[in-house]
């Protein structure tokens, strides 16, 4: 699923491709999906969005991390699924949970993979107050990081700390593994065992790894607006596991196992439990 880096990539691509286009027709829930979520009645999306012009797009921040926000006139789409652009005459997906047709004959589609929200609501002027800043913004600084760690339970594991309860919106199980690998921390390691050096290394890895992923056009496990795989080659993921099960640092055996509702990947030699 898309996470924080991909939302930045999608927002930039939408700003370059869709801004100025007017929505000719909008269809939501044409192919119902158990884990596709909408605001209100999806049948009303057509009336809410038709004749609205795309104004801008932004990565979801605050509580909406992992989503892409698209301003369409006085309506706001908050989309937490992959988004695809289709030129005029291009073949459309057989199944979709949101489809926008533009006045120039092009389309934008959303097809839910595992789960995802496609919310349509009146746009409101941002307050300027971001409760949970993105790690890719300056407001996510060392002081904020220290407060985040102080507010967390000391017995939390690294995976639970970073990828649950939306402590850092948009940071999920997909981007977690490279962050922890580069910080040399085990996914099961407890917060209470971290030294100040460990905490500083983790802070730097959160910011630098997510920036690498964004600047690389997203991860190689996810596709962009134009249906192309991201250019950032993941170190630890389902893709890298298929390439090799050996650590690129120590050449030891990598481990894949189930933990907290998903797979985790790590090197037991380079990533210590403490």
C-alpha positions as CSV (number, residue, x, y, z in Angstrom):
1,X,0.0,0.0,0.0
2,X,1.1,3.6,-0.5
3,X,2.7,5.2,2.4
4,X,4.2,8.7,3.1
5,X,6.9,8.8,0.3
6,X,4.3,7.8,-2.3
7,X,1.9,10.5,-1.2
8,X,4.5,13.2,-2.0
9,X,5.3,11.6,-5.4
10,X,1.6,11.3,-6.3
11,X,0.8,14.9,-5.2
12,X,3.7,16.3,-7.3
13,X,2.6,14.3,-10.4
14,X,-1.1,15.3,-9.9
15,X,0.0,19.0,-9.7
16,X,1.9,18.6,-13.0
17,X,-0.8,16.6,-14.8
18,X,-4.3,17.2,-13.5
19,X,-4.4,20.8,-12.3
20,X,-6.7,22.8,-14.5
21,X,-8.7,19.8,-15.7
22,X,-12.5,20.0,-15.1
23,X,-14.3,16.9,-13.9
24,X,-17.0,15.9,-16.5
25,X,-18.2,12.8,-14.5
26,X,-17.4,11.1,-11.2
27,X,-18.3,7.5,-10.3
28,X,-17.7,6.0,-6.9
29,X,-18.3,2.4,-5.8
30,X,-19.0,1.1,-9.3
31,X,-17.4,-2.2,-8.2
32,X,-18.1,-2.6,-4.4
33,X,-15.2,-3.6,-2.2
34,X,-15.6,-4.8,1.4
35,X,-12.7,-2.6,2.6
36,X,-13.3,0.5,0.4
37,X,-14.5,3.5,2.5
38,X,-16.3,6.7,1.5
39,X,-17.8,9.7,3.3
40,X,-21.6,9.5,3.2
41,X,-23.2,7.9,0.1
42,X,-20.7,7.2,-2.7
43,X,-23.6,7.6,-5.1
44,X,-23.6,11.3,-4.3
45,X,-20.0,11.8,-5.4
46,X,-21.1,12.5,-9.0
47,X,-23.1,15.5,-8.0
48,X,-20.5,16.8,-5.6
49,X,-17.6,16.6,-8.1
50,X,-19.0,17.1,-11.6
51,X,-17.9,20.5,-13.1
52,X,-15.3,21.0,-10.4
53,X,-11.8,21.9,-11.5
54,X,-8.7,20.4,-10.0
55,X,-6.9,23.2,-8.2
56,X,-4.0,21.5,-6.4
57,X,-2.7,18.3,-4.6
58,X,-0.8,17.8,-1.4
59,X,0.5,14.8,0.5
60,X,-1.7,14.0,3.5
61,X,-0.2,15.4,6.7
62,X,-1.3,15.6,10.2
63,X,-3.8,12.8,10.8
64,X,-4.1,12.0,7.0
65,X,-0.6,10.6,6.5
66,X,-0.6,7.9,3.8
67,X,-3.2,9.8,1.8
68,X,-3.2,12.2,-1.1
69,X,-5.4,15.3,-0.9
70,X,-6.8,16.7,-4.1
71,X,-8.6,20.0,-4.1
72,X,-11.4,20.1,-6.7
73,X,-13.1,23.5,-6.6
74,X,-14.7,23.7,-3.2
75,X,-14.5,20.0,-2.6
76,X,-11.6,18.0,-1.2
77,X,-10.7,14.4,-2.1
78,X,-8.7,12.6,0.5
79,X,-7.5,9.4,-1.1
80,X,-5.7,6.6,0.7
81,X,-5.3,4.2,-2.2
82,X,-3.1,4.0,-5.4
83,X,-4.1,6.6,-8.0
84,X,-3.7,6.1,-11.7
85,X,-3.9,8.6,-14.6
86,X,-5.3,7.4,-18.0
87,X,-4.9,9.4,-21.2
88,X,-7.7,9.8,-23.7
89,X,-8.4,6.5,-25.3
90,X,-6.3,4.5,-22.9
91,X,-7.8,1.3,-21.5
92,X,-9.4,1.8,-18.1
93,X,-9.2,-0.8,-15.3
94,X,-11.9,-3.4,-15.2
95,X,-12.5,-2.8,-11.5
96,X,-12.4,0.6,-9.8
97,X,-13.8,2.2,-6.7
98,X,-13.5,5.8,-7.9
99,X,-13.3,7.0,-11.5
100,X,-13.1,10.7,-12.6
101,X,-13.6,11.6,-16.2
102,X,-12.1,15.0,-17.3
103,X,-13.2,17.4,-19.9
104,X,-10.3,16.5,-22.2
105,X,-11.2,12.8,-22.3
106,X,-8.6,11.7,-19.8
107,X,-9.4,9.8,-16.5
108,X,-8.2,9.3,-13.0
109,X,-8.9,6.0,-11.3
110,X,-8.6,4.4,-7.8
111,X,-8.6,0.6,-7.4
112,X,-8.5,-0.6,-3.8
113,X,-6.0,-3.4,-3.3
114,X,-6.3,-4.4,0.4
115,X,-8.2,-1.5,1.9
116,X,-8.4,2.2,1.4
117,X,-10.5,5.4,1.8
118,X,-11.7,7.8,-0.9
119,X,-13.3,10.6,1.0
120,X,-15.1,13.5,-0.6
121,X,-15.9,16.5,1.7
122,X,-16.2,20.2,1.6
123,X,-12.9,21.9,1.6
124,X,-12.1,24.1,4.6
125,X,-9.3,26.6,5.1
126,X,-6.4,24.9,6.9
127,X,-5.9,26.2,10.4
128,X,-2.1,26.2,10.0
129,X,-1.8,24.0,13.1
130,X,-0.4,20.6,12.3
131,X,-0.6,18.3,15.3
132,X,1.5,15.5,13.8
133,X,4.0,16.9,11.3
134,X,5.5,14.8,8.5
135,X,9.1,13.6,9.0
136,X,9.7,15.2,5.6
137,X,8.9,18.7,7.0
138,X,11.1,20.9,9.2
139,X,8.5,20.8,12.0
140,X,9.5,17.1,12.6
141,X,12.7,18.1,14.4
142,X,14.7,16.6,17.3
143,X,12.6,18.4,19.9
144,X,9.4,17.0,18.4
145,X,11.0,13.5,18.2
146,X,12.0,13.6,21.9
147,X,8.4,14.5,22.9
148,X,7.1,11.7,20.8
149,X,9.4,9.1,22.4
150,X,8.6,10.5,25.9
151,X,4.9,10.1,25.3
152,X,5.2,6.4,24.2
153,X,5.1,3.4,26.5
154,X,8.7,2.2,27.2
155,X,7.8,-1.4,26.5
156,X,6.8,-0.7,22.9
157,X,8.8,-2.5,20.2
158,X,10.3,-0.5,17.4
159,X,7.6,-1.7,15.0
160,X,4.8,-0.9,17.4
161,X,6.4,2.6,18.1
162,X,6.8,3.6,14.4
163,X,4.0,1.7,12.6
164,X,1.0,1.5,14.9
165,X,-1.6,4.0,16.2
166,X,-0.6,6.6,13.6
167,X,2.1,8.2,15.9
168,X,3.8,9.1,12.6
169,X,0.9,9.2,10.0
170,X,1.9,7.6,6.8
171,X,4.7,5.5,8.2
172,X,3.6,1.9,8.0
173,X,5.0,-1.6,7.7
174,X,6.1,-1.0,4.2
175,X,8.7,1.7,4.9
176,X,9.5,0.5,8.4
177,X,12.1,-2.2,7.5
178,X,14.6,0.0,5.7
179,X,14.3,2.7,8.4
180,X,15.2,0.1,11.1
181,X,17.9,-1.6,9.0
182,X,19.7,1.7,8.4
183,X,19.4,2.5,12.1
184,X,20.7,-1.0,13.0
185,X,17.7,-1.7,15.3
186,X,15.7,-4.9,15.5
187,X,11.9,-4.6,14.8
188,X,11.2,-6.3,18.2
189,X,13.6,-4.2,20.2
190,X,11.9,-2.3,23.1
191,X,12.0,1.4,23.4
192,X,13.2,1.2,27.0
193,X,16.4,-0.5,25.8
194,X,17.5,2.3,23.5
195,X,20.5,4.5,24.4
196,X,20.5,8.2,23.5
197,X,22.7,7.3,20.5
198,X,20.2,4.7,19.4
199,X,17.4,7.3,19.6
200,X,19.4,9.8,17.6
201,X,20.3,7.2,14.9
202,X,16.6,6.2,14.6
203,X,15.5,9.8,14.3
204,X,18.1,10.4,11.5
205,X,17.0,7.2,9.7
206,X,13.3,8.1,9.8
207,X,14.0,11.4,8.1
208,X,16.7,10.4,5.7
209,X,15.2,7.1,4.6
210,X,11.8,8.6,3.9
211,X,13.5,11.4,2.0
212,X,15.4,8.9,-0.1
213,X,12.2,7.0,-0.9
214,X,10.4,10.2,-1.9
215,X,13.3,11.6,-4.0
216,X,13.6,8.2,-5.7
217,X,10.0,8.5,-7.0
218,X,8.6,6.1,-4.4
219,X,9.5,2.5,-3.5
220,X,10.0,-0.3,-6.0
221,X,7.1,-2.1,-4.4
222,X,4.5,0.6,-5.4
223,X,3.5,2.3,-8.6
224,X,3.1,6.0,-9.3
225,X,0.3,8.0,-11.1
226,X,1.5,6.7,-14.5
227,X,1.6,3.0,-13.4
228,X,5.4,2.9,-13.2
229,X,7.2,1.3,-10.3
230,X,9.1,3.6,-7.9
231,X,12.8,4.1,-8.4
232,X,13.9,3.6,-4.8
233,X,15.2,0.0,-4.5
234,X,14.1,-1.3,-1.1
235,X,16.7,-3.0,1.1
236,X,14.2,-5.1,3.0
237,X,10.8,-5.9,1.5
238,X,8.9,-8.7,-0.4
239,X,10.8,-7.5,-3.5
240,X,14.3,-7.6,-1.9
241,X,13.5,-11.0,-0.3
242,X,12.9,-12.4,-3.8
243,X,16.2,-11.0,-5.0
244,X,18.3,-12.3,-2.0
245,X,17.9,-13.5,1.5
246,X,21.4,-12.4,2.5
247,X,22.3,-9.2,4.3
248,X,24.1,-6.7,2.0
249,X,26.2,-5.6,4.9
250,X,27.4,-8.8,6.7
251,X,26.3,-11.4,4.1
252,X,24.5,-13.3,6.9
253,X,21.0,-14.8,6.5
254,X,18.1,-12.4,6.7
255,X,15.0,-13.4,8.6
256,X,11.3,-13.1,7.6
257,X,8.6,-13.7,10.1
258,X,5.2,-12.7,11.2
259,X,4.9,-10.0,13.9
260,X,2.1,-7.6,14.9
261,X,-0.2,-8.5,12.0
262,X,2.4,-8.4,9.2
263,X,5.7,-9.7,7.9
264,X,8.9,-8.3,9.3
265,X,12.4,-8.5,7.7
266,X,15.6,-8.1,9.5
267,X,19.3,-9.1,9.8
268,X,19.8,-10.7,13.3
269,X,23.5,-9.8,13.2
270,X,23.2,-6.1,12.1
271,X,20.0,-5.4,14.0
272,X,20.4,-6.2,17.6
273,X,17.7,-6.8,20.2
274,X,19.8,-5.0,22.8
